[in-house]
Amino acid sequence: MTDAAEQKMRFMFALRSKGVTDTRVLSAMERVDRGLFVRGLFAARAQEDVPLPIACGQTISQPSVVGLMTQALEVGPRDKVLEVGTGSGYQAAVLSFLARRVYTIDRHRRLVREAEEVFRQMDLTNITAVAADGTRGLPEQAPFDRILVAAAAEDPPGPLLAQLRIGGIMVLPVGQSGAVQTLLRVLRTESGFDYQELRPVRFVPLVEGIASE
């Protein structure tokens, strides 16, 4: 077995051992090479189940957390998904194999540009990446069937809840930055929102506005 094949096998085993069991999610993650989204010194660690630093002081999430969030989102092949916090683009690429259309937004223009380059390289044509204020979502494209937020707010942002269609699901970390946060699954019902706590996580904070670069 080649080193690359062995690394991939260990990568997939780590996902399963952490509770990622949905076959569609595992298949999507097997098709997305995380190495394409990690640059420089940390590229050699791309197949490890650890978060890694990327540009603009942000991180690429731990693969098992990406898998668990994606699994909780229950994305269907006809779904339109909003991701808040493009980061490296890795999570959006995984979602693109599960959804009809993915809109991903980040406050850092550089991260959006670099992610778009990788999406082109992978020939992923169903992702639209936008530099925008993630706390406001993308009202012009709403409502969304699914929303995934890859940065922590103290509470689920009102504008994002409003952009979730009835029957839609949002997955996001909530809690103060610097502390352990809770991963929440939010289901929008006819009468309001149902909240389910999933697990402790640690994410960068959700910040308002658009960064200077």
C-alpha positions in Angstrom: 0.0 0.0 0.0 1.4 3.5 -0.9 1.9 6.1 1.8 -0.9 8.2 0.4 -3.4 5.3 0.4 -2.4 4.4 4.0 -2.8 8.1 5.1 -6.3 8.2 3.4 -7.3 4.9 5.2 -6.2 6.3 8.6 -8.0 9.5 7.8 -11.3 7.7 7.1 -10.8 5.4 10.1 -10.4 8.5 12.4 -13.7 10.0 11.0 -15.6 6.7 11.7 -14.0 6.3 15.2 -15.2 9.9 16.1 -18.8 9.1 15.2 -19.0 10.1 11.5 -21.1 7.2 10.2 -23.3 8.7 7.5 -22.2 6.9 4.3 -23.0 10.0 2.0 -20.9 12.2 4.3 -18.0 9.7 4.4 -18.1 9.4 0.6 -18.0 13.2 0.2 -15.1 13.5 2.6 -13.2 10.7 0.8 -13.5 12.7 -2.5 -12.2 15.9 -1.1 -8.4 16.1 -0.6 -7.8 18.2 2.5 -4.3 18.7 1.4 -5.5 21.1 -1.3 -6.7 23.5 1.4 -3.7 23.6 3.6 -0.7 25.6 2.6 2.9 26.0 3.7 4.4 24.3 6.8 1.2 22.5 7.7 0.5 20.9 4.4 2.3 17.7 5.6 -0.3 17.3 8.4 -3.4 17.7 6.2 -4.5 14.1 6.7 -4.4 14.3 10.5 -7.5 14.8 12.5 -6.4 18.1 13.9 -7.4 21.8 13.2 -4.6 23.7 11.4 -3.8 27.4 11.0 -4.6 29.1 7.7 -4.2 32.7 6.5 -5.9 35.7 8.2 -5.5 34.2 11.7 -8.2 31.6 10.9 -8.1 27.8 11.1 -9.2 24.8 9.0 -11.4 22.7 11.3 -10.6 19.3 12.5 -11.9 16.8 9.8 -14.0 14.8 12.4 -15.8 18.1 13.4 -16.4 18.9 9.8 -17.9 15.4 9.4 -20.0 15.6 12.5 -21.4 19.1 11.6 -22.1 17.9 8.0 -23.8 14.8 9.3 -26.0 16.8 11.8 -27.0 19.1 8.9 -28.6 16.2 7.0 -28.0 17.7 3.6 -30.2 16.4 0.7 -29.3 16.4 -3.0 -31.9 19.1 -3.8 -30.9 21.4 -0.9 -29.6 25.0 -1.1 -27.0 25.5 1.6 -25.5 28.6 3.2 -22.1 28.3 4.9 -20.9 31.2 7.0 -17.1 31.2 7.4 -15.5 29.9 4.2 -12.1 29.8 5.7 -10.0 27.4 3.6 -13.0 26.3 1.6 -12.7 22.7 2.8 -16.2 22.5 4.4 -17.8 24.1 1.3 -16.1 21.5 -0.9 -17.5 18.7 1.2 -21.0 20.2 1.1 -20.8 20.6 -2.7 -20.9 16.8 -3.1 -24.1 16.6 -1.0 -26.1 19.6 -2.0 -27.6 21.1 -5.1 -26.0 24.5 -4.5 -23.7 25.9 -1.9 -23.3 29.6 -1.0 -20.3 30.3 1.2 -19.4 33.7 2.7 -16.4 35.0 4.6 -15.3 38.5 5.9 -11.8 37.9 4.5 -11.5 38.6 0.8 -8.2 36.8 0.6 -9.7 33.6 2.0 -12.6 33.8 -0.5 -10.1 34.3 -3.4 -7.9 31.4 -2.3 -10.9 29.1 -1.8 -12.3 29.9 -5.2 -8.9 28.9 -6.8 -9.2 25.5 -5.2 -12.9 25.1 -6.2 -11.8 25.8 -9.8 -9.0 23.4 -9.6 -11.5 20.7 -8.4 -14.0 21.7 -11.0 -16.7 22.4 -8.3 -19.2 24.5 -10.2 -22.1 24.5 -7.7 -20.3 26.7 -5.1 -20.7 30.5 -5.0 -18.2 32.2 -2.7 -18.8 35.8 -1.5 -16.8 38.2 0.6 -19.5 39.5 3.0 -20.5 40.0 6.6 -21.4 36.5 7.7 -23.6 37.7 10.6 -26.1 39.1 8.1 -26.1 36.0 5.9 -27.2 36.3 2.2 -30.8 37.7 2.3 -30.9 38.0 -1.5 -30.5 34.2 -1.8 -32.8 33.2 1.1 -34.5 31.1 2.2 -31.9 28.3 2.6 -32.7 24.6 3.3 -29.6 24.3 5.4 -27.2 26.7 7.1 -23.8 25.8 8.6 -21.9 28.4 10.6 -18.2 27.8 11.1 -17.6 30.5 13.7 -19.0 30.9 17.2 -21.5 33.5 18.2 -22.9 34.0 21.8 -26.4 33.2 20.4 -27.7 32.1 17.0 -27.8 35.3 14.9 -31.3 36.5 14.2 -30.7 37.3 10.5 -29.5 33.7 9.9 -32.4 32.2 11.7 -34.7 34.4 9.5 -33.1 33.0 6.4 -33.7 29.4 7.3 -36.8 28.0 5.6 -39.5 26.1 7.7 -38.3 22.6 8.0 -34.7 23.7 7.5 -31.7 22.9 9.7 -28.9 25.1 11.0 -25.7 23.8 12.7 -23.5 26.2 14.6 -21.2 26.6 17.6 -22.5 29.0 20.3 -20.6 30.4 23.3 -17.9 32.9 24.1 -14.7 32.9 22.1 -11.7 31.6 24.1 -14.0 29.2 26.0 -15.4 25.8 25.1 -18.5 26.3 23.0 -21.5 24.1 22.3 -22.4 22.8 18.9 -26.1 23.4 18.3 -28.5 21.9 15.8 -31.5 24.2 15.1 -34.6 23.0 13.4 -37.1 25.7 12.2 -40.7 24.6 12.7 -44.0 26.2 11.9 -44.2 27.6 15.4 -40.5 28.5 16.0 -37.2 26.8 16.6 -36.1 23.6 18.2 -32.6 23.5 19.7 -30.5 20.4 20.3 -27.1 20.5 21.9 -24.6 18.1 20.2 -21.1 18.4 21.7 -18.5 20.7 23.0 -16.3 22.4 20.3 -13.9 25.3 19.9 -14.2 27.7 17.0 -12.9 31.2 16.1 -15.4 34.0 16.9 -18.1 35.1 14.5 -17.1 38.8 13.8 -19.3 41.4 12.2 -18.3 43.5 9.2 -15.8 42.8 6.3 -12.1 42.6 7.0 -9.7 45.0 5.2 -8.0 42.2 3.2 
